[in-house]
Structures are given as C-alpha cells and as structure tokens.
Amino acid sequence: MQSEKAAEALSICNSIFQENNSFVAWHWDDRFNAIVSEVKIENVKQVVEALEKYFDHYWDEQTIAQAPGKIQSLATRVGGVRSGQRLYTSDPDSDVILLSTFWPWQNGTKVSIRMIVDIVDIDMN
C-alpha cells in the first residue's frame, strides 16, 4: 500500500510540475517529512487548478470542523487550518491519506504547497 501511495504522490507531483514546470520545483521538507514547493503568488491560480484537478477533496478553515475524524487529526498534525489555508486530500475513507497543504505566506508573496504521503496510522478509538 505504501508504494502505491508513494507512486500516486509522485504522479501527482509530476503532473503538477508538468502543467506548471516554469515555476514549480519540489524539494524535501524535514519538518513535515514532505515534499514542498514555494510558488510565487502570481502563479497560484494555475497551481490551485492543478490541485483541484488531482485531489477529490479540500478543506479550509470553515469546513475542517465537518471533515472526517482522520482529516481533522491530519490537520492538527500539520498545524491546523488557518484563514486562507487549505488541505487537499485523497479519499478520506481510505486507510492511507495523500495530503497536500496550501499555505499562503504571511507577507503575501508566495504559497507553500506540501505533499505528504502515508501519515502514520491514526487510531480513532
């Protein structure tokens, strides 16, 4: 299962890169064990279109409270969802969630996009 999700994440990252290759470059983020790209604000619209194309769900500050428990736990693990931020997810009913964060910078110049795969199994009992 992990290799399938890793391959899915790589495929999504590659697709986003191919569609936006002039301004999306991925590197490793030790803080969240994720791959990350910092996108200039003028390119955000194209990246959001790609995220919405490849992820079935997204959650923001107003909708995260209605998200399934797994998604709420994942949101907490990445620092919560604040105003202007989004979490894009694969099927929330899956045992393994593919997650992408969309975090605008406070100075308004960029947005960080992170891809996180195979978050540690969450025991909701």
VOBA-1610 file (N, C-alpha, C; in pm, whole numbers, padded with zeros to 5 digits, always signed):
BEGIN
Met+00082-00120+00000Met+00000+00000+00000Met+00086+00126+00000Gln+00194+00127+00079Gln+00279+00245+00085Gln+00339+00278-00051Ser+00385+00175-00121Ser+00447+00201-00251Ser+00344+00256-00350Glu+00220+00209-00341Glu+00114+00262-00428Glu+00090+00409-00400Lys+00083+00447-00272Lys+00058+00586-00235Lys+00178+00674-00270Ala+00298+00620-00252Ala+00418+00696-00290Ala+00417+00720-00441Ala+00381+00618-00516Ala+00373+00632-00662Ala+00264+00732-00701Glu+00151+00728-00629Glu+00042+00821-00656Glu+00088+00965-00628Ala+00158+00985-00516Ala+00207+01119-00482Ala+00305+01168-00587Leu+00396+01081-00628Leu+00494+01117-00730Leu+00424+01152-00861Ser+00323+01076-00896Ser+00248+01102-01018Ser+00179+01238-01012Ile+00117+01269-00898Ile+00051+01398-00883Ile+00152+01511-00888Cys+00264+01496-00816Cys+00368+01599-00818Cys+00420+01619-00960Asn+00445+01509-01029Asn+00493+01519-01167Asn+00391+01588-01257Ser+00264+01556-01237Ser+00159+01619-01318Ser+00153+01769-01291Ile+00157+01804-01162Ile+00154+01946-01127Ile+00277+02015-01184Phe+00394+01949-01174Phe+00516+02007-01229Phe+00504+02024-01381Gln+00458+01921-01450Gln+00449+01929-01596Gln+00354+02038-01641Glu+00245+02056-01567Glu+00149+02159-01603Glu+00197+02300-01567Asn+00294+02306-01474Asn+00341+02435-01424Asn+00493+02437-01414Asn+00561+02372-01507Asn+00705+02348-01494Asn+00792+02473-01494Ser+00741+02584-01534Ser+00825+02703-01533Ser+00836+02766-01394Phe+00750+02724-01299Phe+00756+02787-01167Phe+00735+02694-01048Val+00721+02563-01070Val+00707+02469-00959Val+00831+02380-00953Ala+00900+02385-00841Ala+01017+02299-00817Ala+01003+02239-00677Trp+01018+02109-00668Trp+00998+02039-00541Trp+01131+02017-00470His+01128+02023-00336His+01241+01983-00253His+01188+01922-00123Trp+01276+01859-00048Trp+01236+01787+00073Trp+01219+01883+00190Asp+01115+01859+00270Asp+01084+01937+00390Asp+01092+01844+00510Asp+01202+01852+00587Asp+01220+01766+00704Asp+01116+01791+00812Arg+01067+01911+00822Arg+00971+01946+00927Arg+00846+01858+00922Phe+00796+01832+00802Phe+00674+01753+00787Phe+00697+01622+00712Asn+00823+01587+00686Asn+00852+01468+00604Asn+00767+01470+00478Ala+00784+01577+00404Ala+00702+01603+00286Ala+00791+01661+00176Ile+00734+01666+00057Ile+00798+01744-00047Ile+00723+01876-00054Val+00797+01982-00084Val+00739+02115-00078Val+00785+02198-00199Ser+00699+02288-00239Ser+00733+02386-00341Ser+00680+02520-00294Glu+00760+02624-00311Glu+00714+02759-00282Glu+00679+02825-00415Val+00555+02865-00428Val+00503+02918-00554Val+00476+03067-00538Lys+00527+03146-00632Lys+00501+03290-00629Lys+00352+03315-00645Ile+00304+03418-00580Ile+00161+03448-00575Ile+00099+03463-00714Glu+00175+03515-00810Glu+00119+03533-00944Glu+00095+03402-01017Asn+00150+03291-00964Asn+00131+03160-01027Asn+00036+03069-00950Val-00020+03121-00843Val-00103+03038-00755Val-00228+02985-00827Lys-00290+03066-00909Lys-00414+03023-00975Lys-00394+02893-01053Gln-00284+02884-01128Gln-00257+02764-01207Gln-00232+02643-01117Val-00162+02665-01005Val-00134+02554-00914Val-00262+02508-00846Val-00348+02599-00805Val-00476+02563-00744Val-00560+02482-00844Glu-00561+02522-00969Glu-00634+02445-01070Glu-00581+02303-01079Ala-00450+02287-01072Ala-00391+02152-01076Ala-00426+02073-00950Leu-00418+02135-00833Leu-00453+02065-00708Leu-00599+02020-00713Glu-00687+02106-00758Glu-00829+02070-00765Glu-00855+01963-00871Lys-00769+01956-00969Lys-00781+01853-01073Lys-00740+01715-01019Tyr-00638+01710-00933Tyr-00582+01582-00889Tyr-00625+01536-00750Phe-00691+01622-00674Phe-00743+01583-00542Phe-00894+01596-00542Asp-00961+01498-00482Asp-01108+01497-00481Asp-01168+01589-00375His-01093+01618-00269His-01148+01693-00156His-01052+01802-00113Tyr-01108+01912-00064Tyr-01024+02008+00007Tyr-01104+02065+00122Trp-01027+02105+00223Trp-01084+02154+00349Trp-01018+02288+00380Asp-01098+02381+00428Asp-01043+02510+00467Asp-01082+02539+00612Glu-01053+02659+00658Glu-01079+02695+00797Glu-01226+02678+00834Gln-01315+02701+00741Gln-01457+02693+00771Gln-01515+02553+00757Thr-01451+02466+00678Thr-01508+02332+00656Thr-01435+02222+00732Ile-01319+02250+00789Ile-01241+02145+00854Ile-01317+02082+00971Ala-01403+02156+01038Ala-01480+02102+01150Ala-01579+01995+01104Gln-01619+01997+00977Gln-01711+01897+00924Gln-01637+01780+00858Ala-01506+01787+00853Ala-01427+01680+00791Ala-01429+01555+00877Pro-01409+01438+00815Pro-01399+01314+00893Pro-01287+01325+00997Gly-01298+01246+01103Gly-01202+01250+01212Gly-01057+01235+01168Lys-01033+01145+01070Lys-00896+01127+01019Lys-00840+01256+00963Ile-00922+01327+00887Ile-00877+01451+00824Ile-00853+01557+00930Gln-00939+01565+01031Gln-00918+01661+01139Gln-00789+01631+01214Ser-00759+01502+01237Ser-00634+01464+01303Ser-00513+01503+01218Leu-00523+01477+01088Leu-00414+01516+00997Leu-00395+01667+00998Ala-00504+01741+00998Ala-00495+01886+01002Ala-00422+01932+01129Thr-00455+01871+01240Thr-00388+01904+01366Thr-00239+01874+01359Arg-00204+01761+01299Arg-00063+01722+01288Arg+00020+01817+01204Val-00042+01886+01110Val+00033+01981+01027Val+00014+02125+01074Gly-00043+02141+01192Gly-00054+02275+01250Gly-00189+02340+01239Gly-00289+02265+01195Gly-00423+02320+01182Gly-00444+02389+01048Val-00564+02439+01030Val-00600+02509+00906Val-00644+02649+00946Arg-00565+02745+00904Arg-00594+02885+00937Arg-00657+02955+00817Ser-00694+03078+00837Ser-00755+03158+00731Ser-00667+03159+00606Gly-00726+03128+00493Gly-00654+03127+00366Gly-00585+02996+00333Gln-00574+02907+00431Gln-00507+02778+00409Gln-00608+02672+00366Arg-00557+02570+00297Arg-00640+02455+00255Arg-00561+02327+00273Leu-00634+02220+00297Leu-00579+02085+00291Leu-00651+02013+00179Tyr-00576+01967+00083Tyr-00631+01884-00025Tyr-00605+01739+00014Thr-00704+01651-00004Thr-00685+01512+00036Thr-00739+01416-00069Ser-00680+01297-00065Ser-00738+01186-00140Ser-00861+01140-00062Asp-00915+01028-00097Asp-01035+00975-00035Asp-01020+00970+00117Pro-01101+01046+00192Pro-01086+01047+00337Pro-01126+00915+00403Asp-01192+00827+00329Asp-01229+00697+00386Asp-01122+00592+00366Ser-01014+00626+00298Ser-00904+00533+00274Ser-00823+00514+00401Asp-00756+00400+00412Asp-00668+00374+00526Asp-00545+00463+00524Val-00503+00504+00406Val-00386+00591+00389Val-00431+00713+00311Ile-00397+00828+00363Ile-00441+00953+00301Ile-00323+01022+00233Leu-00344+01067+00113Leu-00250+01154+00044Leu-00298+01296+00069Leu-00211+01379+00121Leu-00247+01512+00166Leu-00159+01617+00099Ser-00219+01727+00061Ser-00142+01841+00013Ser-00186+01964+00091Thr-00089+02036+00145Thr-00120+02161+00214Thr-00104+02277+00118Phe-00184+02377+00138Phe-00179+02502+00061Phe-00172+02612+00166Trp-00052+02667+00186Trp-00031+02765+00292Trp+00026+02895+00237Pro-00057+02997+00226Pro-00006+03129+00184Pro+00092+03185+00288Trp+00193+03253+00240Trp+00289+03318+00329Trp+00226+03445+00386Gln+00265+03479+00506Gln+00209+03599+00569Gln+00242+03727+00493Asn+00357+03730+00426Asn+00394+03851+00353Asn+00324+03862+00217Gly+00244+03760+00180Gly+00164+03766+00058Gly+00240+03742-00071Thr+00367+03701-00065Thr+00446+03686-00187Thr+00444+03546-00245Lys+00420+03444-00162Lys+00426+03305-00206Lys+00325+03220-00133Val+00309+03098-00184Val+00229+02995-00119Val+00315+02869-00115Ser+00319+02802+00000Ser+00387+02674+00010Ser+00287+02562-00017Ile+00328+02471-00104Ile+00247+02353-00136Ile+00327+02233-00088Arg+00271+02154+00003Arg+00338+02034+00052Arg+00258+01911+00013Met+00329+01805-00020Met+00268+01676-00049Met+00316+01579+00058Ile+00222+01521+00130Ile+00253+01432+00242Ile+00186+01298+00214Val+00264+01191+00225Val+00214+01057+00194Val+00226+00967+00316Asp+00129+00878+00332Asp+00135+00775+00435Asp+00159+00831+00574Ile+00073+00923+00614Ile+00076+00972+00750Ile+00060+00852+00842Val+00126+00855+00956Val+00120+00743+01050Val-00025+00707+01077Asp-00052+00578+01081Asp-00189+00530+01106Asp-00248+00597+01229Ile-00368+00648+01216Ile-00433+00719+01325Ile-00539+00628+01387Asp-00525+00600+01514Asp-00621+00518+01587Asp-00729+00609+01642Met-00847+00601+01586Met-00956+00689+01625Met-01039+00631+01741Asn-00997+00517+01798Asn-01073+00457+01910Asn-01040+00524+02041
//
